[in-house]
Amino acid sequence: MNPNDPSRSPAATSRTTASRGLQPNLAQALEPFGFALRGGFKPLPTEAIPPLPDGTEAVTVLMVGNSGPAMWQAFSESQEATDGQPHPLNRWTRRTVDAIATSVGALALYPFDAQPAWPFQRWAARCEPVHASPLGLLIHPQYGLWHAYRAAIVLGADLALPPVPTGASPCQSCFDQPCLRTCPVAAFSASGYQVETCASFLEKPEGADCLQRGCLARRACPVGVNFQPSPAQNGFHMQAFLRAAQSK
Ligand code: B12
């Protein structure tokens, strides 16, 4: 640690000391819901991250995400999963993460609802070794394409963040690129993602496999196959995507 670093002023140091244990405590509180802390970043003043409920400026942002079956299991047991109202996963996420953030005086931001959307993918790339895949989704060295971001927790504490490990994207050494060759209607190409082509295929009987078991192009990726969600979860996300695309 450089003692001349202005961010290590006595005030900053005492904020850091007081907040020691905050990350493990948050990780522990998030865990029963299948959420995990996925690194963090220090926002720049130009990023216009809103202040905390008590007016304190944002100093550290921690990313909350999920991979594997735990979140789906927890969500499936929630009231939102069966109340028949729109956007059950988003409502459940907001209820659970807001409660955790509020308990430590923090503010939670979400990848949904905000207009314009908070740039979660750009934030994530500052926090963990993820890279843009040819599908537009970020690829993670362990989880492959089977992970998502659920929230960002904004804190006034100057938390120590570990350096982000560096490494090449797994896509760089994937010469076959099955993700770009598998979509039955070629919705993904080097020129981008044709959302309408994808959505209109999902509405047809031929699109039932993608709609009920998850995007075929995403399922073709050889990385992180063990983290692929159950057909029920994959189908849930695809149906939510189709509803969103239809409402445009
Ligand atoms: C709008 C949006 C969509 C739109 C448009 C995507 C597009 N063509 O750009 C639609 C509705 C089509 C969409 C679909 C899906 N999305 Co979406 N989407 C978003 C959302 C809400 C905002 C993206 C945005 O505009 N960002 C604004 C810019 C300024 O932020 P940015 O980080 O700098 O921008 C990046 C993205 O635009 C990205 N990008 C570019 N092209 C594409 C193409 C696709 C398919 C995606 C997903 C992203 C993407 O590259 C930019 C640079 O990093 C984000 C959540 C968020 N707040 O970030 C989720 C998000 C990008 N989506 C996500 C996912 C998982 C999906 C789906 C796979 C959902 C599903 N069905 O399971 C589908 C894809 C359909 C399929 N065939 O599987 C995840 C991606 C996670 C990851 N591993 O990277 C996010 C981050 C949400 C989350 N909860 O984690 N999505």
Residues whose N, C-alpha, C, O or C-beta is under 5 A from the ligand:
A	BS01	B12	P111 F112 A117 W118 P119 F120 Q121 R122 L135 G136 L137 L138 L145 H147 A148 Y149 R150 Y193 V195 C215 H237 M238 F241 A244
